[in-house]
């Protein structure tokens, strides 16, 4: 028999809720995608996992009447999503999952930081509200079509359903062609489009088409408007790779463009591998400059054992194509840094920037995922030497473009790879360059930002700040950045 609610038991409820929403649950399967019970975790939403999960836990002695959930943009006042449940029954796992539907990116739910607020109401009407922040990666794709629910015809094992983001005129038709055709009663394979494999139009829709086929895992296929001169194209007009069957009874495809029709560039959400997202962890996305899967990559604590392979990184895909980006996850810590290690047939090297300095990922307490770029690894060809000295010259400086420069225009080396000028007057509307050799123009360093940015070897003139005045100028080759601070 449940006991009556007491002040102490209500406090137990609130404490449990805070612990569940703000502390990592070590017993939880870390591979569960999108689970967030820790501040600034990542929740990734996809068409397969479209709702925001919230886990609620409470003492069995407490009688809960309802739980309501509201999700706000960070610092927002109007919720973009909400849910409420009554007759709250605790699950056998000690927590109950409440799924809250979330809008599509273009319908009010873009990727960003959100506050999840939950209110507990007990049987006596007492309430308590708690909240935590999460990074919601909204990678859902809004379906433009509603397809009929039909049984598969005899001898068929899949409904292939196509949504065309570009309208298809009533006089045009969508066809599927591939290595399956002859086995499905066609005269030959890869015909480019014949009547036997013309898709059915959903009513009078100019975007929605479907067909029943019998496919095997070895089959490959593409879509056309009747011939290879009108082949389906990708989101930027590129020719996509052949498609294969997903072994399910339905398989959906989105066609973004068609050959001979004007290309409309469209963004496809980039779904991150679930293995790189974990409760209580910071995810690290690294651009390693290649998509070679023979090379293996790991996250290793800075100063740790380079042979440590306990935190592997996973390739981020763009459709069927591997990108240059990898993702992995590490425990959240504002004091520990992590580097990328490349394993090439047993030879391990640390990731470095263009000047050979380690590139480290460190959590700032909020950002998730953290993004870094490691274009090189120790010993790679193309790593540049850090200049022994550095000077500034240009119309923004008191000495103009006169070269050699004055002593005031020479930087001080304050630490390996880091140069500073404590104070220099700069004029707005002008530009300047950074030179290793006074009196020389090659090599040179440029940039694009008025108050900071990437150091660009042989780059463009750097635009001066918008406001005249004295500035502290820092050029840091360890980070590959320059910064200006007005004094």
N, C-alpha and C positions, 0 to 999 in steps of 0.2 A: 504494500500500500504506500502511495506517495505521501510524504509529509507536507504539511502546510508550508507555504512560502514564508521564510523569515528574512530579516535584514541580512543575516550572515550568509544565508544561501543565495540571496540576490547578489551579494558582493562576490560570491563564488562564481555566479554566472558571468558577471561583468569581467572578472579576472580571467576566466577561461576564454571569453570572447576576445579579450585583448591579446592573450597569449596566442590564440589561434590565428589572429589577423596580423600580428606583429612579430611572430617568432617562428623560425623554421621548424617543421615537424620532421624529425630525423627518421621516423618510421615510414614516411611517405615515399612511394615510388617516384624517384626524381625524373623518370621519363614521361610522366603525365604532362601533356602539353598544356600550357596556359594556366596551370594551377598557381594561384597567388595567395599566400598567407603571410607575406613579408612585405614591408614597405619597399616600394620601387622594384618589385619583381616585374617580370615580363609576362603578359598574357598575349598569346598570339591567336587571333581569330581567323579561321578559314571556313570555307563552305562545309567542311566535314566537322568542324568544331566552332559553330557560329555564335555561341552564347558565352557570356562572362561567368565563370564559376566562382561561387563564394561558399566557403565551408563554415558552418556554424556548429559550435559545440557548447553544451551546457550540462550542468549537474542534473542527474536524473531525479533528484528530490525537488527540482523546481518545476512548476507548472507554467509553461509558456503558452500564451494565447496566439501570438503571431510574430512573424518576422517580416520586415519590409526592407527593401534594398533600393537605393537610388545611386546613380552614377553621374557625376558632374565632370565637366572639363576642369582641370586644375584652376582653382580660384574662381570658377564659374558659379553662378547662382541658379541656373536653370538646368535640371537634369536632362540628359539625353537618353536615359534608359532607366527603367524601374521594374520592380517585381515585388509581390507580397504573397506570403503563404500563411494559412491558418491551420489549426489542428496539428500543430507541430509535433511530430513523432521522432524521437531520437533513433538513429540507425544503429545497427549492431557494431559498427566500426567506431562508435564514439563521436561521430560527427555526421552532419547531414549536408548534402550538396544542394545549393539553391542556384539554379541557372537563370541568368537574367538576359533576355534577348537584347541584342545591341544593333543599332542601325548600320547600314552599309556606309563605306567611306564617303560616298557622294551624297548621302542622305542624312548628314549630321553626325557621323561617327568617324572622323578622320583619325589616323594614327596620331597618338600623343599621350600625354600624361593625364590621368583621370583620378578623381577621388571616389572611392567606393564607400558609401555611407550606409550603415545598417542600423536599424532600430528594433530593439527587442521589447515586446509588450507582454507582461505577465497577466495571469488571470484576474488580478486585482486592478488592472489598468495602469500599473506603474510602467514607465518606459525608461530605456537607456539607449543612447545613441553613441556609436563609435565610428571611426573611419580610418582608412589608410589609402595611400597613393600607389598606383600601379602604372606601368607603361603598357598601353594597349596597342599592339601592332595589328591594325585592322586590314587583313589581307583577304577579306571576303570579296568575291566577285558577284555582283548582282545579276541574277539570271533574267534575261529578257523574255524568255519563253516559258509557257506552261504547256507541257506535252500531255497527250492523252494517256491514261493508264490502261494498257491493253495487254492481254496474254500473248506470249510469244507464239507465233505460228509453228506448226509441226516442222521439225528439222532445223529450226533457228535457235540460236543460243544468246543473242544479244540485240537489244535495240540501240542503234547508233543514232544519236540525236545531235543536231547541229543548230547552233545559233549564229546567225550572220549579223555582225554589228552594222554592216552596210546593207541597205535595203536591196532586195532581189525583186526585180520587176515580175509581174504576172506572166510575162512571155519568156522568162528565164527559169532555169531549173538547176538544182544542185545534184551532183552525181558523186558517188564514191567509186574509186578505181584502185586496183592493187593486185597483190599476188593471190588473192582469194577468189577471183572472179570465175575461173574455169571450174573450180571445185564447187561453186555455187550455181552452176548451170550456164555460165557465160561461154562465149566462143574462144576466149583467150584472156590472159592476164594483162594488167596495166594498159587497158584500152584507151584511157583518158576520159571515158564517160559514155556509157550506152544505156538504152532505155531500161534494161533489166535492173540496173543499179541506180536508177533515178530515185531520189528521196521524195517522200510524201510531204506535201506542204500542210502545215497545221491551219486548217480553215482557209481564210484569205490572208493569212499573215505573210508579210514580206521578209520575215527574219527567221522563221522557225520551220525546221525540216527534220524528218526521221525516216528510218528504214530498219527492217529486221534482217539480220545476216547470220550466217553460221561461220564463226571464225575460230582460228587456232592461235596459240601463242606465237607461232612462227610467221603468221601473216603480217604484211605491211600494207599500208594504204594511204591515199591522199584524197582530197576533194577538189572538184573542178565545177565549172559551169557548163561542161559538155565537151571540152577538149583541153589539151595541154597549154594552149595559148591563153586560157582563162583559168589558170590554176589558183587555188587558195594560197594567200600569202599571210605573213605574220604581222605583228602589231606595228612594225615600222616599214612594212613592204618587203621584208626579207623572205626568201624561200625557206620554208620550215623543213625539218627532217621528216621522214616517213613516220606515220602513226602506227601504233600496235595496239592490240586488244588488251584491256585491263583485267580480263577474266571475270568480269561482272556481267549481270544480266542487262544493265544499262550502262552506256558510256557517252558522256557529253563532251562536245567540242565547241569552242568558240572560234569563228573565222573572223579575223579583223579586216582583211583586205582581199581583193581579187585582182589578178593580173588583167590589165586593160582598163580597170576602173581607177579613178584618182585615189592616191594613197592618203589615208588619214592616220597620222601617228597617234598611237594610244599607249597608255601606260598599263603594264601588267604587274599586279602586286607580286613582289618577290618573297615567296614563302620560305622562312628559315627552317633548316633541319631541326626537328624537335629535340635531337640529342644535344643541341647546343643551348638549350633553355632549361633551367632547373630552378626549383623553388629555393630561395635564399641565396642565389648565385648572381654574379655579374656575368653577362655574356660579352664576349670579345669577338668583334668582327675584324679580320685582318685582310688587307689586300696584299697578296704575296707576289703579284705580277705574273702569275702563270696559272694554267688550269691542268697541269700535269699531275695526274693521280698516282703516278709511280712514286712521286715524292710524298712523304708523310710529314705532318706538322703537329706540334704539341705546344701547349701552354706550360711554361715552367716558371716557378717563382724566381725572381731576379736574385742571382747569387746562389741558386740551388743547383742540383745535379742535372746537367744537360741531358743525361740519358733517361731521365724520369719521363715515362710515357703514360702516366696515370690520367692525364687530361688531354685526350686527343681532340683535334679540330676536324670539322666536317665541311665538305664542299657545299657552297651555296649554288643552287642551280637556277638557270633562267630557262624554264621549260625543260627540254631534254639536254640542254647544253650547260656544261660546267663553267662557272665564272672564275675570275681570279680571286674571289673572296672565300674565306673560310670562317667558320664560327666554332667557338668552344666556350665553356663556362668554368668559372672559378668562384670560390667563396667570396662574398662581399667583404671588402676590407678597405678602409681608407688609408691604411699604413703599408700594405703589401703591394708590390708591383710584380707584373708578370711579363715575360718576354716570349716571343715566338721562336721555336726551335724547329729547324728543318732536318729531317732524317733522310739522307740520300744513300740507300744501300748500306746503312750502318754508320755512315759518316754524318755526325751531327754538327750543325752550325747555328749560331745565334742570328736572329734577324736584325739588320742594321739599316740606317737611312743612307742617303746618297753620299754622306761623308764618313761612313763607317761607325757611327755611334749607335749603341743599342737603342731600340725603340721599345718602350715599355708601356703597358696598359695599367692604369691605376684608377680605382673607383673614386669619384668625387662625392659620393653619398647620395647622388640622385640619378645621374645619367646611366641609362641601360637600354640597349647595348652600348659599349664603348668601342669606338672605331679607331683603328690605327692602320698605317701603311708601312710595310716592310719591303721596299722594292729590291733590296739586296740582302744577301747573307754573307757572313764573314768569308773573305777571300774571293768573292765574286768579281769578275771583270766589270769595270765601269765605276767602281767606287772612287770618288774624288778625294783629293787631299785638301785639308783645311789650310787656308792661307796663313802665313806667318804674321801678316799685318793686314790692316784694313783702313781705308780712307773713304771719305764721302766727298763727292764733287757734283756740282750742278747749279742751275739757276735758282734753286731754292735756298742755297747757302750764301753766306756773306761774300764769298770769293767767286761766286758764279761758276762758270765752266772752265775757269782758269786751272790749268794742271801743269806743274805740280801744285799740290794743295798746301794750305797753311798748317802749322802744328795743331791748331784748334780743330782741324778736320780729321785728325788721326784718332782712331779708336784705341782704347786701352784693352788689352787682353786680361779679363778678370778671372777666367778659369779656362781650362782646356776647351777650345772650340767656341768660347763665348766672349764677344767684344761689346764694349759700351763707350758711348760719349755721354758724359754726365749732363752736359747742357750745350745746346747749339741753337742759335736763332735760325728759324726757317720761315720762308716767305710762302704764302698760299698761292695757288694757281701756277706753280712752277713744278720742277721735277729734279731728280738727282739720280746718281748711280753710286755703287759701292765698288771700290777698286783695291785690289791687293797691293798694287805697285803705284806709288806716287809718281806721276809723270807718264804712266802707261795707261793704255785704254783696253788692253787685252791681257789677261781675262778681266771680266767684269761681272757684277751681280746686279740683277734688277728685281722688280716685283710689281704687283698690281694694286696693293692696298695702301690707302692714305695713312692709316694708323697701324698697319701691320699686315703680315701675310707670309706666304711662302717665299723663301729665297730662291730666285730663279737664275741659274748660271746662264750667262750670255743673254739675259732676259731684257725686257723693255725698261725704259726709264721709269723710276718709281715716282708716282704723283705725290706732291707735298700735301700736308694737312690743309684743311679748309680755313684754319685760323692761324694768323701770324703769331709767332711767339717762340719762346725757348722750349726745347724738347729734349728729354732724355731718350737716346736712341740705343736700342739693344739689337745686336745681330747674333743669333745663337745657332751655330751649326749643329749642335747636339740635338736640336729639335727641328732644324731646317726652317726656322721662323725669324722674322724681324718684328720689332714692336717699337712704337713711339708713344711717349707719355708726356703730355703738356705740363710744364712746371708752373 
